[in-house]
Amino acid sequence: MTEPLVKPWIAAIAPYVPGRATTDGGKPAAKLSSNENPLGTPQAAREAYAAAAAHLETYPDAGATALREAIGAHYGIEPERIIHGTGSDEVLHLAAGAYAGPGDEILFVRYGFSVYPIAARRVGATPVEAPDRDYATDVDALLAAVTPRTRVVFVANPNNPTGTYTTAEEIRRLHAGLPRDVLLVIDQAYTEYLEPEDDDGALDLARSEANVLVTRTFSKIFGLAAERIGWGYGPAAVIAAMHRIRGPFNVTTGGQQAAVAALGARDFIQQSREHNRRWRTWFGDEIAKLGNAGLRAIPSKANFVLVLFEGALTAEQAYHGLMERGLLTRWLPGQGLRHGLRITIGTEAQMREVIAALRLMAGVDG
Ligand SMILES: *Cc1c(COP(=O)(O)O)cnc(C)c1O
């Protein structure tokens, strides 16, 4: 051997493709490609982050005690059963790392979150995809795909990149059908965008069951994507196992303090939810008007919409046409969605620009 040999399961990883922040020509543009909050960050979180700059010489609180206590008080859950992560991405990796390895399988749906196959391969496990039901999570298909080697099941609810939602009844049915020794991870990155009546019951399941973990993030509605703060809630034994492999100082001081402040920013959260609901509805209605041109929006409960292009105008053409107009969206050919664009709900002006551009490209106007 003349050089270090990369592990075959690492070599098999198709690297994560982040949402773009600049156009092909390198110009900054409206970023509707990463599901960030168009209303920005709560003012209180910005101030807490700035205040943390007074002590950059000390390590952060390795246990994120104040943050876990604030999360516990906010959601009515036990702080000692919460784990903090460098984004919820890290929490997903920790779950895979603690419960799966070479020879094991990690199961998720087709058109699931693109981090899941990476989290599986990273630890040498085999990623397994269950078929979708019209782009949504199919509980029967997931249960049918379980084998004696299945160790972890990842379900995002709402799902990314489809925006589809799985009801509490379906989540319960999925859990009830899984072997007790399979860890069910319910990834609730977009849960704050749901209407109150749409609670999928995952936190309750994680409280009472020995094999359910819920993950959440401060990157989406809380507007703190830059700081990389996520968390998980689950049985004490699962949390303890994940702590063993967590980086000791994985969330920065500024991030911890900003997140505590963001939790208290109720008006900001409320406004963000209302803005999203209003413009997601408007956007869906406008896409429906382009049905004759082959455009169709998958019904979404998140802060983005997956638009399918099944007519003369292709998703690839629309992606480039929108980029030329300074509008960045997510085209996902690598995820089997060559015919789809995932478009984040941005500001009113951005959403109007997207629709105007799509109408022109589809030949409906002009
Ligand atoms: C955005 C997202 C996450 C998490 O992101 P972090 O920034 O790492 O917290 C997790 N799951 C899904 C489905 C997401 O879309």
The ligand as a MOL file (V3000), in Angstrom:
LIG
                    3D

  0  0  0     0  0            999 V3000
M  V30 BEGIN CTAB
M  V30 COUNTS 15 15 0 0 0
M  V30 BEGIN ATOM
M  V30 1 C -32.9310 21.2020 8.0490 0
M  V30 2 C -33.1890 19.8060 8.5030 0
M  V30 3 C -32.5520 19.2530 9.6080 0
M  V30 4 C -31.5600 19.9090 10.4210 0
M  V30 5 O -30.7530 20.7140 10.2790 0
M  V30 6 P -29.6840 21.2550 11.3060 0
M  V30 7 O -29.4200 22.5930 10.7560 0
M  V30 8 O -28.5480 20.3200 11.2520 0
M  V30 9 O -30.3340 21.2800 12.6560 0
M  V30 10 C -32.8680 17.9730 10.0160 0
M  V30 11 N -33.7780 17.2630 9.3600 0
M  V30 12 C -34.4230 17.7440 8.3020 0
M  V30 13 C -35.4510 16.9060 7.6470 0
M  V30 14 C -34.1390 19.0130 7.8190 0
M  V30 15 O -34.7470 19.4650 6.7350 0
M  V30 END ATOM
M  V30 BEGIN BOND
M  V30 1 1 1 2
M  V30 2 1 2 3
M  V30 3 2 2 14
M  V30 4 1 3 4
M  V30 5 2 3 10
M  V30 6 1 4 5
M  V30 7 1 5 6
M  V30 8 2 6 7
M  V30 9 1 6 8
M  V30 10 1 6 9
M  V30 11 1 10 11
M  V30 12 2 11 12
M  V30 13 1 12 13
M  V30 14 1 12 14
M  V30 15 1 14 15
M  V30 END BOND
M  V30 END CTAB
M  END
